[in-house]
Amino acid sequence: MIDRTHELPLTQQCRILRLARSSMYYTPREVSAHDLALMRRMDELHLEHPFAGARMLRDLLRAEGHAIGRKHVGTLMRRMGIEALYRKPNTSRRRRGDEIYPYLLRDLKIERPNQAWAADITYIPMRKGFVYLFAIIDWSSRRVLAWRLSNTLTTDFCPCRYTQLRPPHRVAPVWWRRHP
């Protein structure tokens, strides 16, 4: 991206790319073999104790003979993308000012295929990271109408175009119809 041999000055190249000039001189350091071994062991401990935070992982590692502090454990946890599982604030509770959307299928009896569909996004853990699975399912027949896998959670991988999914001569699902 930054070309040191280009006739355009480095300051202008950074301004065009919206980069801080200090980041141009940054060279990342390699992770030490000691930290890689610690990260491997922290990953194993996290799988055994998913509720363990930085303090508990520090204590578990110290019990095994590693000399490590809580802040370094926290830094490695952030680098690895792991965090302790614990009860988080209930964001499903209604608050003043929240928009309430009607449930359109409440009194509807779903008796035939292609009458109502459901969409779901979930993630599948892999050896190195995870992938997202997006699926559209027919409620009556429980068939998967469409699905896609992606390594990013962006809308371009969702098979959301109704024309791609709707078989010809079928009735549109309830959530696609216009309601007065």
N, C-alpha and C positions, 0 to 999 in steps of 0.2 A: 504494500500500500504506500509506504513512504519510500521514495526513491532518492537516495543521497546524491546520485549522479545527475539528477534532473536539473534543468536550469532554473526552475521555480524554487525560490528559497524554502528552506525547511519550515520556517514559521508560517508561511502561506499555505504550504501543504497541510500542516496541522490544522490551520484554521478552516480550510476547505473540508477536511475530513472530520472536523469538530472533535479533535483530540487535544488533550493537554500536551504541551511540549515536553513536560517531564516524563510522560509515558513513552515518548519516542526513545528515550535513553534507557528505559527499563529493560533488563534482561532477566527472565525468570530463572530462579535457582532450581536445580533438580532436587527431588525429595530424597533424603538420605536413606540408606539401607536400614538404619535403626528405626526411622519413622515408618518405613514401609512394613517392617516386622510388627511394630506397634499397631499400625492400622489394620493389619491382617488379624492380629489377636483381638483388637477392639471389635472388629466385625463379627468374629466368632462369639465374643461375649455379648454383643448386642443381639445376636440371634438367640442366645440362651436366656438373656435377661433384657427383653425389649423395653422394659420400663426404666432401665438404668440410665441416669443422666451422667453428666460429666463428673460429678462428685463420686457417685457410686462406681463408675468405671475406673476412676482414679484409685479408689480403695481396692477394687478387684485386681488392678494391675500392680499396685504396690504389694499386695499379698503374694503375688507371683514373683516379686523381686525386682520389678521395674521401678526406677527412680523417675517419677513423672509428676507434674503438677496439674491442678484442675484446669488452668487456663490453656495449657498445651493440649490436654485431652479435649477441651472444648473446640480449640482450633482444628484439631484433626477430625473431630466429629463434623464440623461445618464443611471441611474439605471433602469428607466422604459422603456428606449429604444424609447423615443419620441423625435422628433426634429421639429423645425418650418418648414413649407412648404414655400419655397420662390424660386424665379427664380435662377437657378444654371447655371454655365457656359455651353455653348452649345458645347457638346462633339461630336455632329454629324457633325460638320463642318470638311471638309477635311483639313489636314495639309500636309506639305511636308514630304514625306517618308511613308505616309499611303498606305497600300496595297489596290488596287481597285479590287474587285471581280466582275466578269461579272454576269449580271442578266440573267439566263438561260431561263427564261420563257417569255422574252420580246415579241417576235413575235409568240409565240405559242398560238393557239386557243385551249382552254380546252373544249372539246366537249363530253367526255365520262368519266365514273367513272374510277378510278384507273389510271388516266393519270398523275395527279400531286397531291402531298400531301403538306400539310403545318404542321409545328410543332410550338407549342406555350407553354410557361411556364408563369404562373401567380400565384399570391398568393391570398388566400381566408382568410380574417380576421375571427378569431374565438374569443370566449369569453376569452380564455387564450392563446394569441399568434396568430399564423396563420399557414396554411398549404399551400404547393405548389401543384399546379395542372399542370401536363404535359399532353398535348393532341396532337394527330396526326389526322388531318382532311383531308378528300378527298375534293379537290376544286370543283369538278364538282357536286357531289351529296350532298355536305355539311354534310356528315356523319362523325361522330367521329369513327375512326378506332381503336384507342387505347387510353387509359388514365390511369394515375396513380396519387395517392396522396402521399405526403411525408411531414414530418416535417423538413427535411433538404434539402438543395439544393446541392445534390450530384448526380453524373451521374448514380449511381447504381439503382435508382428508375425509370429512363427513359426507356420506352419500345423501345429502339433504335435498337434492333436486328431485322434486316429486315426479317429474317426467321420466327420470331414470328408473324409478321404482314401480310406478303404477302399471300393472298389466292392462292391456287394452280391454275394453268393454266391462270394466269392474266399477263398482261404486266407490267414490272417494271416501276415505275414513272420516269419522266424525270430527276430528280436530282440524281437518283440512277444509271442511265446509264452512261457509259463512253463516254466522248466527245473527239474527236481528237484534 
